[in-house]
């Protein structure tokens, strides 16, 4: 069962989200919060699998609440920012704070359900359009590399020497314990295409459990907090 915490200062919206999510047999809402501070407290108490987080709230905004929740070693919740405002500053602040997804409130009920399931499964949740905006933003940062031919990408990453990758939120090099394997490089290329674990498994003819293992190792080697950061790193390595 996927355990969800709903965070929004509008009770009617929380009620609507609860109705949508609890119509599914594999999802239950374990709590609601109307402020960022309350969200931080409930996250550490309830330890939900997924948190849907509004941005503009009294007391503490959703970006700061996300940052504090991610910093809490007791909490491993995946956080999706759900907002009315399609603003790049919200998007990039949310990703920098540690959010694993970004969803607009005008999305359909199925999009919300899909997002919750994706985050619970360890997948990032960015639409292709948002992914392109993220990559375009980081493509202009100092130290970023231009696009290279995708056919050369796996070999390029697999052969990368320790210290050649860069952390998405910084131009400081990430020291890799070891280079990516050929298979990990293939998985990273597909992550950069916003593929889910199931889609990667199908594309590479391997099991989803194997994909999860590869993703975990990729994040560890790249020093990335989540799949979204891994995508940005893939772009800087010339894979996207």
N, C-alpha and C positions, 0 to 999 in steps of 0.2 A: 504494500500500500504506500503510495506517495503522500507524504505529509507536507501540507502547504501552510505558510503563514501569509496572510493578506495584509498589506500595509498601504493605507490611503486615508486621507482625512475626510473623505466623503463616505458616510455610512451606507448610503444607497448604492454606491459603486461597489463597495465591499460585499454587500448583499447580493448584487448581481453576479459578481465573480464567484461567490460561494455557490450560488445556484448552478452556474455553468459547470464548475469543477466537480461538485458533488453529484452531478448527474452521471459521472463516470464511475464505474465500479472499482477502479484502481487508484482513485484520488480522494483524499479527505482533507478538509480544512481544519487544522488543529488550533488556529488562533487568528485574531485580528488586532491590528494596531492602527491608531489614528494619528500618531506622531512618530517622528524619527526616533526620539528617545525611548518611547514605548516599544518600538520595533527592536531596538538594541537589547532591551531587557527581555522581551519575549523570545528573541532568537536564542539567547543564552539559556533560557529556561526550557523552552519547548524543543530546541534542536531540530527544526524542521528540515526536510530534504530540499525544499524550494521556497524562496521568498519572492513574492511579487511586490515591488517597491515603487511607490509614487515618488516624484521629485519634490514638488512644492508642497510642503507641510509646515504647520506651526511647530515651534520649539526646536526642531532640528530637521533639516531637509534630507531627502532621500539619499543624496550623494554622500553626505557625511555619515549618515546611518550605515550605508553600505560599507564605507571605509572602516568604520569601527567594528562591524560584524565580521568582515573579512579578517581583521587583525586579531580577533578573538580565537585563540588556539582550540577552544572547546567547541567551536561552531564550524561545521563543514558545509553549511547550506549554500546552494547555488542561488544567486540572486538575479532576477530579471527586472530591469527598470521598465515600468509601465507608465507612460506619460502621454498627455494630450499634445505636448509640444514637440514637433519634429525639428529640434534644434541641434546643430552640430556641437555646440558647447556642452549641452547635456550629455550627448552621446559620448564624447571623448572624456569628459569628467567621470562619467559612470564607468567606462572601461578602465580608466586609470585607478578608480577606487576599488575595482575588483569585481564589477558586475560581469556575469557570464552571458547576459542576454539583454536585448533592447526591443521593446514592443510598444507600438502606439495604441492608445485607448480606442481608436476607431477600427482596430482590427476585429475580425469576426470571432465568434465563440470558439470555432475550431482552431483558430490561430493561438488562442490562449491555452487551450487544452494541449495542443501540439508543443507549445513552448514549455509548459510545465513538464511534460513527459520527456522532452529532449534534455532539459537541464537535469532532471532526476537521473537520466541515463548517462550523464557525463558529457553530453554534447553541448557545444555553444549554441546560442540561438540568436543569430543575426540574419536578417533577410539578405538575399543577394545584393539588393540596392545598398543596404547599409554596409555590407562587407566591402563593396566597391568604394564607398565613401571613406571607410577606415583605411583601406589600402592607399587611396589617393592622398589622404592626409599624411600618412607616414612615409609615402614615397618622396615627399618634399622635405623631409627632415634631414639635417646634416648627417652624412655618413651612409645614407641609403644608396642602394645600388640600383641601376636600371634593370629593365626587364631583360631576361635572357631566354634563350630557346628552351621550351619545356622539355624537349627531348634530351637536353643535356643536364637538366636540373637534378635528377636523383643522383647521378654520378658526382655532380659538383658538391652536393651536400654530404654525401657519404664520404667523400675524400677530404672534406674540410678539416683543417688542422685545428687543434684545441685553441679556443680564443677567437675564432673568426666570426662567430655569430654575434649579433647585437640584440640587446634587450629592447623590446618595442617601445617602452616609455623612456628610453634613454639612449644616448649614443655611446655609453660606456660598454666596452666589449664584455661578453659573457664568456667566462672560462669554462670550456666543455671538458668534462672528465674524460670523454672519449668521443670520437666522431660518430655520426649516425651510421647505422648499417644501411645497406642497399634497400632493404624492406622498409625500414623506418623512414628513409628518404621518400619512398613511394607513398607511404601513408601521409607524410607531411605535404606532399604535392596535392593529394586529395583533400586534406584538411583546408588547404588554401582555396580550394574550389567550393568550400562550405558544405562538404559531404558529411552525412551522418555516419555513425559507426556501421549501421546496417548497409548503407550505400558503399562504404569503403570495403566492407567484407565481400559484397557482391562483386565489386570491381576487381578485387585481388584474389577472389576465390579462396578466402580464408574465413574462419569463424569470427563472430563478433567478439567473443572473449579474447581471441588473439589480437584483434584490432585494439581493444581496450588496453591490453598489455603494451602494445607498440606505442599508443598515444601516451600512456603514462611514462614510458621511457623517453619519448621525445620531449615531453614537458620538462622532465628532470634534466636532460642533457642541455636543453636550450635555456634553462633557467626561467622558463615561462610559467606564470601562475595558472594559466588556463589555456583552452584551445584558441580563444580569441587572440591572446598574445602570441601564440604559436603561429597563427595566420600572419600576423604582422611581421614576425621574424622570418617567415617563409618568403614574404615579399622582399624583405631587405636582403635575403640571400639570392634573390633573382628568380624565385619560383612562382611568383604571382604578378 
